[in-house]
Each structure stands twice: as C-alpha cells, then as structure tokens.
Amino acid sequence: MGKGVTLPKWLVIAACIIFVGGMVAVGLCVYYLAPPPPGSEVTTDTTSTVTETTTQTDMTTTTLRPPGDINYRLPRHFSPILYTVRLLPIIEEGNFTIFGDVTIDMVCNENTNHIVLHINDMDVHQETIKVSGEGLEGMMVHHTSFDQITQFFTIHLSGELKAGMQLSLSMSYLAKLNDILGGFYRSSYFDVNGNRRYIATTQFQPTDARRAFPCFDEPNFKARFAITLGRKKDMTSISNMPINRTVPHENMPDYEWDIYEESVPMSTYLVAFVISDFVKNPAPNAGETEVAVWSRPGAEEQTRYATNITSTVLEYFEEFFQIPYPLPKQDMIAIPDFGAGAMENWGLITYRETAVLYQPGVSSAQNKQRVAVVIAHELAHQWFGNLVTTDWWDLLWLNEGFATYLEFKGVDRVEPEMKMEQQYLNDAIHYVMQLDGLNSSHPMIMPANNPDEINELFDPIAYEKSGSVLRMMEDFLGLEVLKEGLTNYLNNRTYDTATADVLWEFLGDTATKYSVDLNGLTVKDILDTWSLQKNFPVVKVERNPENYTEITVSQKRFISAQFEGAEEYYWHVPLTFIQDFSNNSSLKRRWLSNSSEPAVYTDIIDEPNSWIICNHKVFGYYRVDYDEINWDLIQVQLQTNHTKIDVMNRAQIVDDALNLASADYLNQTYKRAMDLTSYLKNEFDWLPWETADNNFDRLRNLLSGTEAGALLNDHIRSLALHLYELYDFNEDPMDKHLDLFLRTIAVRIACGTNFAPCVEKAKENFINWSADPDNAELISPNLKPTITCTAMREGDVKEFDFLVRRYNSTNVAAEKDQLLSAMMCTDDIILLRRLLEWSITDGSPIRKQDAVFVYRGMATNQIGKTLALGFIQDNWEQIASYTGGYLTATEWIQSVSRYYNKQSELDELIRLKEEKAPQLGTVRTLDQAIEQVTANVQWLEKHYQTIHNWLRNNSGNPVKN
C-alpha cells in the first residue's frame, strides 16, 4: 500500500476538465505524470498511516498510530440509498486508466461533521468533492484524510450534519485498470490473428469494490446502483441490470455511454460490469428470465452446454425457494483471467473459462461436471447471498455453505446420471475433513476484520464443511421442512441482511410446526455446536458382548495428530443406524447429546450376528469407529458380498478406517484398515474406489522413496487389476458418467504404479496424438491427463516442448489446465524450474490465475515439491508483488504442505513463518501447513513399520511390471 497523494490545484482542475471532456490524449498524460495513488505499493509496515489533505492549502501531513488502535469497520453514521456511478476505462496498452465519478445519496443516522467511506488505489480530485441536500447550503469540505491500512477516506466538513438528514456526496477520481485480478481490472486474450485484445472486468468480493468507486464497502450497507459505462463503439458493456439506453459520448466520437437501469438493493461486492468485444450467446427456450453466456470470439461453440442447462437450473431454484428470480436477465461471462472459479454478481455471473466453457471431444466428463456444478452453485447464490446477504463476513459460511449444499441438487435436475449425492461424499465431506481434522482448523463462524482475514475465510470450512452440516440438517429436519423454513426466512429478509440466529429462528419455527423430533433441543442449540466449534466428532459404537441388543455410543473430538492437552469438544449428533439385510424402512434415528457421557440403546440390534452401520448414507458430518466384533462382521460382509452394504457406506468405511488408523483412534491401526480395504479387488463401483484412491494417494506420498512405498504400489496395482482388465483404454459410447470416471481411475492406477502394458499403451496413444493433435478421435479427453503425464514422465524435452506448443495453441481452457498439469510430471529439474519461473512472469505462457495451479501440481512430483518450497522462499517478494499480496504465498505453501514428510521440510516452514510473520495480516494458513507437515512427520515415526510389515505379509503376489 502506498501513501496518499495530493495533486497541485492546476493539475486537479486540468484533470476535472479532462474527465468532463473525455480527451484520451490528455488522459494519457495524467496517467503517466500522476504519482502512485493510495494502495499501489506493497508495504510491510504494520503501523497505520493517515494522510490528511487540506484543500485550502494543499498541505499533506502524515501521522502514525499503533496497530492496536486499528478498527477496520466503518462507523454507522450513514446509510447509502443510491449510488450513481459513471466510469470510463481506457483499455489501451500503456494507458489502463479509469476516469470515474460517483454520487452517493444517503441518510444521516447520527449527528456528525465527517463522512467516512472506503477507497483503495485511486486518486480523488479534492475540489470535486461536494455535499448537497436540503438545508446544506454553504456546507464546505474542510479537508480530507486517508488511512492506508483501513482504506478509510474521511471527508471533514465545515459544519455538522444532523440525524435524519438526506444528502448527496459526489466526487471525481482517477483509478487504475489493474492486472491483479481484483477490483476493476484488465484481462486479455489473443484473437485468431494473434493480436492481443484487452477487456475490462470486475471482481469485488470481498473488499475490492473500493478499487472501482468510493463506497461503503461492507455487505450490510445495501443500496441501489445506477451504473453508466463508457466504451468504444466496437465494444459492448454488460452490468447487473439491462441497458436502459445508449447515448453518444459528448466529445469522443469513437465512444458511447451505456446507461443501465437502476438495480435492486444489493451489497457493493455484488456490483459487476464488463467491457469487451465478446460474443453474446443467448440460451434457447429460456423462460421469463433472459439468459445468455458471453465468450471471447472463437469460443462460442463452447458455451452451448452452459446455455442449455442454465434456464432449467434457474427454474429449479425458483421452485425450491418458492420465490421468483427477481431480475429481468441473467448474464454469464467467461473471463480469460479470473482468480476465483466464479463470482455470483447479481444478474452478471463472472466465470473462469474452465468453469463455464465445455467443448465435446476435447473437454472431459469431469470438465462437463464442473461446469454444471459451478453454474448451479452461482445460481443458488442469487437467492442465498444476493437476495438475502449475511450481515458480516464472519458469516460467509451461510452464503457459501448453502450454495455448496444446493449445487448438487441443481445438477441433479439437469444431469441425474452424474449421481451428485454420491459425489458429494468425496468432493465435499471427505475433502474438507482433511483440513477440519487439524487443530489449527477454525469454526464455521469466524471473526474477521481486516481484508487478509476476510480473504482467508474463503476456504473449505466456509464451503464444503458448511454445506455438509447443512446437508446433515436436511436429514434430521426433513427436506420439506427445511425448504419451507428457508422460504420464510428469504421472504422476511428480502433485499436485506441477516445473521445465523435469524435463520435458526425461522427453521426452528417450521420444525415446531411439523413436530420434528429434535430431542427437546432447538435448531440453534444443535447448529451452534457445529458452527461455533472447529473439527468434528468420532462417534464410537460399541456392542455389549454379553447382551447383543445393547450398544453404547460415545463421542470424541477428531484431531489428525494427537497431542497432550488438546481441548475436548462435544456436539449434538444426529445418529442413524441400519442393520444387516435391512432396508431404509428399518432405519433407526437417535440423538447423542453434547456431553462426555455415553448413550446406551437397547433397541437398535435385532440379531446377534448382524453387523450394524452408523451414519446411513453419510448424512452426518462425523466419523464412526466400532468395537472389534462389529468391525469383524463388517469386514466379513465386505469380503463375501459387499453389495449388501450401501455404496456410500462402503466408501465411508474405507475413508473412516484409513483416517482413524492414521490418527490413532482405530484399534489395530493400519492392520484393521488395510484388511478392510482388501475387499476392493471385488469392487466395481466408482465411489468406494475414488475414496480409496484418494487415501492411497496420501499413503503413496508419505511412503515415497521407501521400500514400503514400492510395496504399496504393488498392492494397489493388484487390487485394481480387475478394473484395468475390464475397462482398459477403450471407451464405449454407452458408458455412463461414473463408468467414465471409473475407467479413469483404473488407467491412472495402472500407469501410475508403472504397470508395463498401461505405460506402453499410454506412450503409443501419446505418439499418435502428437502427430495429429487436432484429431479429437485419437485420444480420449477423459484419459488424456494420464496419457500425457505418463508420456512426460517417461519422456524428455521433446515431449515437454510439444505440450507447451499445444498449450499455447489450444482454444479450450480445460485442455490448457490438463496440459499444464502434464508438464509437471517431468523429473527434469531444469524444466520444472522453468515452469516455476513462468508462474510469476508477465508475458509467460502461464496466466496469473494459474500460478497456484503450478504449485499444487508441482507438489505431487517428488522433485518438484522440493523445488516449490525453495522457490517460494527465494521469490517471496516477487510472488507478493506479482499476485498483489503476501497472503497468496502462504496459500501456495498450504496447498503443497500435505506432500511434505521430512523434519527438514518442517524446519524450513517454521523458519519461514518466523521470518515472514511480521509481513502478514494473519498466519492461520501457515499454521495449518506446519501442523499438516508435523502430522506427516509423526505419522512416519508411528506407522511406517506397521504398514511395512502388513504390506510385506499381505500383498500376495503383486502384479509385476
């Protein structure tokens, strides 16, 4: 962040004339001659700098205050009613300038003589600041001040404003069309002639609307917005609302103003606009809401899938919430450079290209599914997040949790064959439990004040854990009760904000209306134990060996690495039980109270020799451990006829057993867990295999470079051989969605464990395809990741150069991701370093948005993971400068930490934290990385010999290379 700027009077006046006249040539001069605006530089100073500008004397003074005095929340002196924003971005190489002016109509809530709002990275023209309104004649701006830490811009007035007054604040300013993927920023693509074309787009969530216009940039300051955008005539603009009219620019013949209809009330982070030369692709057979997907020229065909499903998903959520979509249109646009996956801006959803574009024959089934899931997620936000918004970012999980929970329901409407209920188990529950099992995890409701802390909340706890807890709530409330409660809540808080307690009240009232059994508890009682506490429980189910009808159920906090003095938490746990040979009609429900006291049930088991499974279909967000008798019965059933156990519970058993063993909860630790997974040699369902493969992947990384690691590869290969023999490389047009996924697993395991027939076939496929790369029939898009990675691992510079050429030439973003991942399969240090350098270099083949993708992929490579950690250490400042902040570097470290298992690597992380902590607003991501590596180091010390012995004694006759 940089210091505030004071311009000489003559330059201020000139700049105002430039803005009114719109002369681009003079605009260029202003851009190059003006000093850096506030926020344009990275600083490591933790003190807060306040810059004051007195308009009468043009004097600037700077004062410092200690960090402990910093309050990042705006005062509640005013409530904005309407923003009138006019923006003219100059989208030209060498002059990425934004000329802007804003008028904010507001009401004064309490007597005050100053107005405080947010700005960042902009230069406000002091003499244009005006305050007007009835009774405010003669009110002057005495001076302004800017706090570069809080990003507060304070306008000090010559008199006092009284509570109840309505007033207007207006000003003009200059800002930068930046390249850090936040605020109002620039993106680019290359057209068919190889010319670079620029667009201007936005990403405001959570705290970057202040980069585009002065505003009250907090979610509970909702207001209406009247947007006007200036653009060249050969471009188009889109925003949240439809265009009302287009008029010529007053003085610039090549420019026009698009004047938009006034919006509904919304938070600043949901405002969006894009100026581009993109192509509009309307949805066929759209309902009352006009739907269109915008793409760069040449990618129109890739929008077809999105345009085909969006209206149906939108209609589904209208039915689900019983509330019509409130806007007249829903635009969606694929942005070439986009830091997130997508953003739910009301009426204008922005997407990374891979999240909305799909090309049959080139994109994989997984790519298709991702498009469907992300579209459903963002459309769910139009109600949950946009129509009703959380009061502050500590409740981010309400927005993201509901969108994550609802996304699989939206996809089920348009793609039932994808079986999203099964996929939710791996993609959400099992995935987030890895993070939430750390002591350094955090509750769903988490305090956050400064922008770094707010940005850090956008993690799997806010998305996948929260969605999983809400899915659990659906199970114990009932879907219809939940839907009615949500509808009542949304109708009551429409165009407003709310807290979790408000939601719990509406859901509780509906539960009472329908006499839902909550064990004498309120919805708030139950959900507070899940939202206010980190981690989750292990539920222990123990049979009484002397009385088969009696079971004892207790709970304990799950932590992946045990340590002395760990605080114990307890939850209100909804239990479900199902028994051997039973069906859903015999499902039994009970509640386990948030206490250390166990519960005893005598009416769950009917037969003495029948197994019992807790957490039927894994609606509960918890792991389950059993006594030895029940584990034995389950293991026998898996070995004799595994289909007697529901497929979701088979996956649950695999995941629970391996993770309970890893964290020392499971008796016999890895002997029991590995014995259970041996049944997989007869498993033909995708879900248990996907679960097992994810867990085996962790074991492979922990054991890499050891004798046990080689034995594990042999064992996994022997378990999966039946899948490879069944599926091989030959896709069948009649394959169902999950069959395609299962074939991918079979080939990935076979080639990944160096099964010679698979490796040779992959190399043959690669050679054929590289000779004719535009022939989509030569290589399956579903198998291309394994084929290209295998060829790169077995190859050298020749294969790498081909992948780079194809990466640069392909028009499909999903294929780019796959090819970039394949490049990282090389064991050539020079090539790996080249990729790392590209990831933080402007103009390199790798886009800024994909830099973190390089590090995640690099970590799966034994050579690459060592290079990645050293590279971050050596290029810390450059990474921060390139990406716009130090938080990115810590997120990169966290993304690779699960692959580190050496004490030396742990020591390096600890040293890095000690050195870099003063630069960081928060160190939670580094703490999580350190805890994960600590757990990995401890795991090797505790479990290596046990698992090595088991593999040596139980691998049988492994399939040889």
Secondary structure by P-SEA (a helix, b strand, c coil): cccbbbbcaaaaaaaaaaaaaccaaaaaaaaaacccccccccccccbbbbbbbcccccbbbbbbbccccccccccccccccccbbbbbbbcccccccccbbbbbbbbbcccccbbbbbbcccccccccccccccccccccccbbbbcccccbbbbbbcccccccccccccccbbbbbcccccccbbbbbbccccbbbbbbbbbcccccccccccccccccbbbbbbbbbbbcccbbbbccccccccccccccccbbbbbbcccccccccccccccccbbbbbbcccccbbbbbbbcccccccaaaaaacaaaaaaaaaaaacccccccbbbbbbbccccccccccccbbbbcccccccccccccaaaaaaaaaaaaaaaaaccccccccccccccaaaaaaaaaaaaaaaaaacccccaaaaaaacccccccccccccccccccccccccaaaaaaaccccccaaaaaaaaaaaaaacaaaaaaaaaaaaaaaccccccaaaaaaaaaaaaaaaccccccccaaaaaaaaaccccccbbbbbcccccccbbbbbbbbbbcccccbbbbbbcccbbbbbccccccccbbbbbbccccbbbbbccccccccbbbbccccccccbbbbbcaaaaaaaaaaaacccccccaaaaaaaaaaaaaaaaacccccaaaaaaaaaccccccccaaaaaaaaaaaaaaaaaacccaaaaaaaaaaaaaaaaaaaaccccccccccaaaaaaaaaaaaaaaaacaaaaaaaaaaaaaaaaacccccccccccaaaaaaaaaaaaccaaaaaaaaaaaaccccaaaaaaaaaaaaccccaaaaaaaaaaaacccccccccaaaaaaaaaaacaaaaaaaaaaaaacaaaaaaaaccaaaaaaaaaaaccccccaaaaaaaaaaaaacccccccaaaaaaaaaaaaaaaaaaaccaaaaaaaaaccccccccc
